[in-house]
Structures are given as structure tokens and as C-alpha cells.
Amino acid sequence: MIKRALVVDDDELIRTFMNTLLTKKFGLRVVTSKNGFEGLDELQKGGIDIVFLDIMMPQLDGVGFMEMMRSDSKYSDIPVVIISAVNHKDTVSKLLRLGVNDYILKPLEFMTITEKMHDLFLKYD
């Protein structure tokens, strides 16, 4: 059952939006990080059931985060949903090979993201 989410995005508005949506609509506890390194630190603290991840971030981008996350067997089964404006074929293919579970394109629209998350949560609950 999904209870705790990690949102990794350098955009404060996206972090706030996702935090509010996941908390109020889905009843999750949410932790946010503004780059991949902070996200990995939060992941290592434990208790994360799902990750929402941007691709383009300073310091450590989403691809680097995914590579590091998936290289550790403790985190290999945690679902990851990309939330990004990037839809370049090579990047998307690489992320799929790394085990991304879903991909939501920015700009985020409330109804679209709510429907996708509802379906995702049904799959993993």
C-alpha cells in the first residue's frame, strides 16, 4: 500500500502542487527535494513507497537519480513516475530501461494527473 511519496523537482511550484495533491486527494505523506542528491538522501532515510521525479534538475538530474536508485536493490521495486516536460525519445527510452513506471508530461493538469495517479495507486495498492 502506498502511504509515503517522494517528490523530486527543482521547481518549487511543482513541489507545492504535488504535495498538496498527494496529501489532500490521496492522503499520502509527502517529502520533497529540489534535486537528485537531496532526493537520494530522502530515499535512504527509508519509508518511501513511490517517487515522482523531474528529469531536468541542477546537480543530479532525473536520469542520474534513476541510475543510482535502481543500482541499489533496496530501491529497485519502488515505483517511479516521471513528471517532466522532456519527451525526447532517447531520454524516455533510457528511463524506461531503468524501470520508470509512468510518465506525466508537464504542464501538469489537475484532471489528467489525478486520473493517472488514481490508476497507478490502484495498481500498487
URUR-V991515 format. One record per backbone hydrogen bond with DSSP energy under -0.5 kcal/mol. NH is the residue of the N-H (numbers start at 0). CO is the residue of the C=O. If there is no record, write none. Layout:
# URUR-V991515
nh	co
NH	CO
NH	CO
This chain:
# URUR-V991515
nh	co
2	0
4	28
5	49
6	30
7	5
7	51
8	6
8	32
11	9
14	10
15	11
16	12
17	13
18	14
19	15
20	16
21	17
22	18
23	19
24	19
24	20
25	20
26	22
27	21
28	2
30	4
32	6
35	57
35	59
38	34
39	35
40	36
41	37
42	38
43	39
44	40
44	41
45	41
45	42
48	3
49	3
50	78
51	5
52	50
52	80
53	7
56	54
59	57
61	54
64	60
65	61
66	62
67	63
68	64
69	65
70	66
71	68
72	70
74	71
75	72
77	74
78	48
80	50
81	79
81	101
82	52
83	103
91	87
92	88
93	89
94	90
95	91
96	92
97	93
98	95
99	94
100	79
101	79
103	81
104	102
105	83
112	108
113	109
114	110
115	111
116	112
117	113
118	114
119	115
120	116
121	117
122	118
123	119
124	120
